[in-house]
Amino acid sequence: MIGYRVKSLREERKMSISELSAKSGVAKSYISSLERNLQTNPTILVLEKIARILCIKVDVLLHDPADKRMDEEWMDIMQNVLGSGITKEEMRRFIENRKCTSR
């Protein structure tokens, strides 16, 4: 799935494989194989070179985007909580009470 993420991010930036290759120093054929999931075990060095040009952290290439959606979902929940007027202290007490009742 790393290859899919590389391709998606490259296309989002309207960058060709040739351009990513030239800027990153990674062979065009290697990037192509990676994007088609023929190459499934790239080195960290290759991922770092690609990530630097795509202006992302290597983690973005390594982790499933579903992880990010979960983080966004938690952010939405917390914004709703804050918007409801609950204070930080009330939230802390709620969490502590849940810890005590779940034991």
C-alpha positions as CSV (number, residue, x, y, z in Angstrom):
1,M,0.0,0.0,0.0
2,I,3.0,2.3,0.3
3,G,3.0,2.5,-3.5
4,Y,-0.6,3.6,-3.6
5,R,0.1,6.4,-1.1
6,V,3.2,7.5,-3.1
7,K,1.1,7.7,-6.3
8,S,-1.8,9.5,-4.6
9,L,0.4,12.1,-3.0
10,R,2.5,12.6,-6.2
11,E,-0.7,13.1,-8.3
12,E,-2.1,15.5,-5.7
13,R,0.9,17.6,-6.2
14,K,0.5,17.3,-10.0
15,M,4.0,15.8,-10.3
16,S,5.0,13.2,-12.9
17,I,7.0,10.1,-12.0
18,S,9.9,11.7,-14.0
19,E,9.8,14.8,-11.9
20,L,9.7,12.9,-8.6
21,S,12.6,10.8,-9.8
22,A,14.7,13.8,-10.9
23,K,14.1,15.7,-7.6
24,S,14.4,12.7,-5.3
25,G,17.3,10.8,-7.0
26,V,15.2,7.6,-7.0
27,A,15.1,5.8,-10.3
28,K,12.0,6.4,-12.4
29,S,11.6,2.7,-12.9
30,Y,11.8,2.1,-9.2
31,I,9.1,4.6,-8.4
32,S,6.9,3.1,-11.2
33,S,7.4,-0.4,-9.7
34,L,6.6,1.0,-6.2
35,E,3.4,2.7,-7.3
36,R,2.3,-0.5,-9.1
37,N,3.0,-2.5,-6.0
38,L,5.6,-4.6,-7.8
39,Q,8.2,-3.3,-5.4
40,T,6.7,-3.7,-1.9
41,N,9.7,-3.3,0.4
42,P,11.4,0.0,-0.2
43,T,14.2,1.0,2.1
44,I,13.8,3.8,4.6
45,L,16.4,5.8,2.6
46,V,14.2,5.6,-0.5
47,L,11.1,6.6,1.5
48,E,12.9,9.5,3.1
49,K,14.0,10.8,-0.4
50,I,10.5,10.5,-1.7
51,A,8.9,12.0,1.4
52,R,11.2,15.0,1.4
53,I,10.2,15.9,-2.2
54,L,6.5,15.3,-1.4
55,C,6.9,17.5,1.7
56,I,5.6,14.9,4.1
57,K,6.9,12.7,6.9
58,V,7.9,9.1,6.2
59,D,5.1,8.1,8.5
60,V,2.5,9.2,6.0
61,L,3.8,6.7,3.6
62,L,4.0,3.9,6.1
63,H,0.7,4.2,7.9
64,D,-2.8,3.5,6.6
65,P,-4.8,6.7,6.0
66,A,-7.6,5.1,8.1
67,D,-5.4,6.0,11.1
68,K,-5.5,9.7,10.1
69,R,-9.3,9.5,9.7
70,M,-9.6,8.2,13.2
71,D,-7.5,11.1,14.4
72,E,-9.8,13.5,12.5
73,E,-12.8,11.8,14.0
74,W,-11.4,12.3,17.5
75,M,-10.7,15.9,16.8
76,D,-14.3,16.4,15.7
77,I,-15.6,14.8,18.8
78,M,-13.4,17.0,21.0
79,Q,-14.4,20.1,19.2
80,N,-18.1,19.1,19.8
81,V,-17.3,18.6,23.5
82,L,-15.6,22.0,23.8
83,G,-18.4,23.6,21.9
84,S,-21.0,22.2,24.3
85,G,-19.6,24.2,27.1
86,I,-17.9,21.4,29.0
87,T,-14.8,22.6,30.8
88,K,-11.4,20.8,30.7
89,E,-11.9,20.1,34.4
90,E,-15.3,18.5,33.9
91,M,-13.8,16.4,31.1
92,R,-11.0,15.3,33.4
93,R,-13.4,14.3,36.1
94,F,-15.5,12.4,33.5
95,I,-12.5,10.4,32.4
96,E,-11.4,9.7,35.9
97,N,-14.9,8.5,36.8
98,R,-14.9,6.2,33.7
99,K,-11.6,4.7,34.7
100,C,-12.9,3.9,38.2
101,T,-16.1,2.3,36.9
102,S,-14.4,0.2,34.2
103,R,-12.2,-1.6,36.7
